[in-house]
Amino acid sequence: MRTVIEPFKIKSVEPIALTTREQREKLIKNAFYNTFYLKSEDITIDLLTDSGTTAMSAKQWGKIMEGDESYAGSKSYYKFENAVKDFTNFKHIIPTHQGRAAERILFSVLGGKGKYIPNNTHFDTTRANIEYAETTAVDLPGEDGTNPEKLGDFKGNLNIAALETLIKKVGKENIPVCMLTVTNNSGGGQPVSMKNIRETKNLLKKYGIPLYLDCCRFAENAYFIKMREKGYKNKSIKEITREMFSYADGCTMSAKKDGLSNTGGFIGTNDDEIAGKAKTLLIITEGFITYGGLARRDLEALAVGFEEVFDENYLKYRIEQVKYFGDKLMESGVPILVPTGGHAVYLNAKRFASHIKPEHYPGQSITCEIFKVGGIRVVEIGSVMFGKKDAKGKHIAPPMELVRCAVPRRVYTNTHIDYTVEAITEVYKNRKKLKGMKISWEPEFLRHFTAKFDYI
Ligand SMILES: *Cc1c(COP(=O)(O)O)cnc(C)c1O
C-alpha cells in the first residue's frame, strides 16, 4: 500500500474553536499582532510549535498513574535514566523541566566573557542563554543552509571549514564546547548527516574541544539519515541514533519534542566535573537530581515516549505528514523553504511578501494574516526573532525571513492540514495587500515572545 496512514486511532478528542473573520480581526488586534498573546481557546489550528504539544499515547497516560512522587531516588527517575542512557550512552543524565533549563545550566558552567560557542544554527533560547552568560554565540551553517530555495539532503550541516577558521581565530581555549543542533530548527528543521557529525567531531578532537548535541529531534534526524544517507538504509533508528550520540561528549535536550511528552528536558554528559557543577546549579534552581523540576509522573511519560519515538511507522507518518503539508503548498505556488524539514513547514517570507523590507517584518505580517483568514496560529522566524541593531540603530536582518508552521506530533489529521493549506494559499493570492509592521514595545531578551506590533 502506498497511502501512509496515522499508525494510531483516536481515543480522546478536544473541541477546537471555529470563529468568524470579524472576530479574528479583533482577537489579533487585541493580541498586539503577536500570536503569542492569543488565547488558545480562540485558535482553530495551532501550529505555533511542536514543543510540548504532542498527543500522548494511552500507555503514557497509564504510566502517569504509576509515577513515584518521592523527592529523592524515585523509581520513575530510574526508568527515565535507563531509557535515555539506552540511546545516548552518557554517564550522567541530569533531568530539567525543559530544554532551556538544561541550556542555562550548561552555559552557566561553561560560558563566560571572551568565550565563543559555535553551532550549525543556535535555536533562539540557546542563543539567549549563551548571551545571557556573557558568551558569544556563533552560527556556522553549511553553504546551502541559508538558501531557502536550494534543495539538499542535509541542509542542517555545520560548516566545518568555518569552524576551523573560528578555532584558529579565537583560540581553542576560548571555545569551551561546540554545539550541533539536530535537526536544525532555526535553519528550517533540516537534518544533519552522520558524515557531518563525524567530521565535526574529528576536527574538534584535534583541538580538544568537546561536542554537544542539541538533540531535541534526534529521532527525526535519524530517520532522515536512514532515508537519505548512503549506508544507513538497513540500520534501525535506534542503531543510527546510538551512532549519532557516540560522536558526542554530551547533549542538551528539550524532551518536549522527540520525548513525545508535554514537558521535560535533560543534560547528558560524560564529564564528571561538568556534571558535578551542573548538579549543584540544578539543586539551586530546578530541584533535586532525581527530578530536576519535573513531577516524577512526567518522567514516566518520557520513559515511554523514548520507546515510542523509535517506532519507524510513527516516524514515517510524522515526516510524511509534514512533507504532505509542504507539497500541497508548493502545488498552490506558495514559496516555502525546500525541502520540507522534519517538524515544520517554513514559508519563505522574503519571496512571499517581497514588497515588505526586512525591517518591516514581512513574516510577522504574513503570520497575522494567516490568523485572520483561517484562525491558524504560526510564528515568525526572521527579523523579529533574530534581527539585531548596529551601533547607529540600523536594522541587521538575519539571512532568512521565515514563517514557521510547526506540526504537533500525533495531533492533527491531514484534513486539518488541507484547511491550513487553503488559508495560506488565500493569503498568498492576496499578498500584495500585506502591510509592513513596526514594533511598538519590546523586552531586552527573546523579544518575539512578548513584543507588541502595529502596522506602519
Ligand atoms: C525547543 C528547543 C530548545 C528549547 O527547549 P524548551 O523545552 O522549549 O525550553 C532548544 N533547542 C532547540 C533546537 C529546540 O527546538
The ligand as a MOL file (V3000), in Angstrom:
LIG
                    3D

  0  0  0     0  0            999 V3000
M  V30 BEGIN CTAB
M  V30 COUNTS 15 15 0 0 0
M  V30 BEGIN ATOM
M  V30 1 C 12.7380 23.7160 21.7660 0
M  V30 2 C 14.1640 23.8270 21.5590 0
M  V30 3 C 15.0060 24.2390 22.5930 0
M  V30 4 C 14.4940 24.7470 23.9330 0
M  V30 5 O 13.7200 23.8520 24.6100 0
M  V30 6 P 12.4650 24.2500 25.5480 0
M  V30 7 O 11.9810 22.9490 26.0380 0
M  V30 8 O 11.4910 24.9780 24.7030 0
M  V30 9 O 12.9880 25.1160 26.6410 0
M  V30 10 C 16.3640 24.2330 22.3460 0
M  V30 11 N 16.8660 23.8780 21.1590 0
M  V30 12 C 16.0830 23.5010 20.1290 0
M  V30 13 C 16.6910 23.0970 18.8280 0
M  V30 14 C 14.7030 23.4760 20.2880 0
M  V30 15 O 13.9340 23.1020 19.2640 0
M  V30 END ATOM
M  V30 BEGIN BOND
M  V30 1 1 1 2
M  V30 2 1 2 3
M  V30 3 2 2 14
M  V30 4 1 3 4
M  V30 5 2 3 10
M  V30 6 1 4 5
M  V30 7 1 5 6
M  V30 8 2 6 7
M  V30 9 1 6 8
M  V30 10 1 6 9
M  V30 11 1 10 11
M  V30 12 2 11 12
M  V30 13 1 12 13
M  V30 14 1 12 14
M  V30 15 1 14 15
M  V30 END BOND
M  V30 END CTAB
M  END
